[in-house]
Amino acid sequence: MGFDFAHVDGVGRCSVGSSARSVGRHRLYVTGDGVWKYRLLTQRDERGSAIVESVAAMFLLLILVLGVIQVASFLYVRNVVRASAHEGARSALELGRTPSEAASVAEETVRRAVGGVVRNMQVKTDTRSVDGVAEITVLVHANVRGFGPFPVPARMEAVAHVSRLEP
């Protein structure tokens, strides 16, 4: 095993093809008696290296693509959880539903959109009335299941506040 170099003469200048020296990649190696020598790399020396390099590059590219897909799916689930919290609060306030119905609307919205990706979802609701203003708060907690070669679970949380004047 040695090092790959362009051919360098003793003064430190690269030789690019004089008649005395060959053009191409050289390997610096040590002989049995400890002398460093250059040897021109032939096609036989580099046979199969393109396949190995391609496989390594494809592996890294695959890991990168799967990571991007996982981040994109986390962002999608985060947006769904936020929208479901808002939908539950809006349905309770505008449609006159009870807080338990608002929680079920939020839960059903998440289940329809992302299905089995979300686990251990908890929906909490809070209603209060202050100075003639009715306010409903919906809090959604969800664990998102990871996937891919390095599955990383995540915890999502969304809060929605909706208020209106009471008649």
Secondary structure, DSSP 8 states (H G I E B T S, - for coil): --EEE--B-TTS-B----TTS--S-EEEEE-TTS-EEEEE--TTTTTTHHHHHHHHHHHHHHHHHHHHHHHHHHHHHHHHHHHHHHHHHHHHHHS---HHHHHHHHHHHHHHHHGGGEEEEEEEEEEEEETTEEEEEEEEEEEE---SSS---EEEEEEEEEEEE--
